[in-house]
Amino acid sequence: MARFLIPLGVFVALAIVLGVAIKHSPDKENIASPLIGKPTPQFALPDLSEPSKTITTNDLKGHWYVLNVWGTWCVTCRAEHPMLLEAARQGIVPIIGLNWRDDDDEARAWLNKLGNPYALVIVDREGRTAIDLGIYKAPESFLVNPQGVIVYKQVGEITPEVWQKEFVARIKGTTAGKS
Amino acid sequence: MRLPRFAILLCALACLSLLAGRPALAVDPTALANPALQARYLALTHELRCVVCQGETIADSNAWLASDLRRQVRELLVAGKSDDDIRGYMVARYGNYILLKPPFSLRTAWLWLAPGVLLIIGALVALRIVRQRSAMVAQDTEPLEEEVRS
């Protein structure tokens, strides 16, 4: 009997270890960002509506904002777009668009056609700021507090539930609770 | 009629998987002028994970994020950064996940130590079995001869 119990025990132990490992393995949808709790990386990028104008990280400091990374090539961004429009309509927090590796004209055409949820769109055509932000797929969205610190990062689409739970609740929680 | 079709499908799938497993070649046509830098460039890009494409390194991937990351590695090398600086630069942005070889830490200790521990356990078990068998042989040689013959 013991002859079978030992291999069985080994098998069960291995199954548990692998099971736990699979459960905790980095989800490809959501790699934990090392940027959470850190200041937003410095950037100086052109404004989509006025490309001669440069927007820097410091220009955005002083209030909550959502930095939403998108591109017209990104299918999920199109799916997310109505939610962003709704979020903008609520007026709780401005949404700043980061147009990632895109074409300016196509980006403008997209916003004209689908509506513009963004308070401002900055253009990262070479994808350098995207690397500083640790972006690997669009859409990705950061919630940045008035001190310019990244509080939360959403990889993938913002659903209404995510919007309420991760974005709105965080903004309201701190503004109502502490100050 | 059903079986051959199924066989064809299997064949097609096998061919596809062969294609998928083949690493993309020569994603970077231009080499760095300095051969020492180029060697470090190749080594580093083979250590970094193309975060969008899972198992691939940034050296093997055609994804444009991988090409952006390669550009970054190249620029940092030219700017005189050390290999550790460049790894640190990537980890600061993408986390340890970007390193195909995870660093040794308390969290990853089991990952590095498990193979060695398993090997030792296996060796001990094998040793025990060998000892038991030879003890049996020492006790009585008759059954051994039978075992050998059969």
Interface residues (C-beta under 8 A of the other chain):
Chain A: P26 K28 I31 A32 S33 P34 L35 R101 E126 G127 R128 A130 I131 D132 L133 G134 Y136 K137
Chain B: V51 V52 Q54 W64 L65 D68 L69 Q72 V91 A92 R93 Y94 G95 Y97
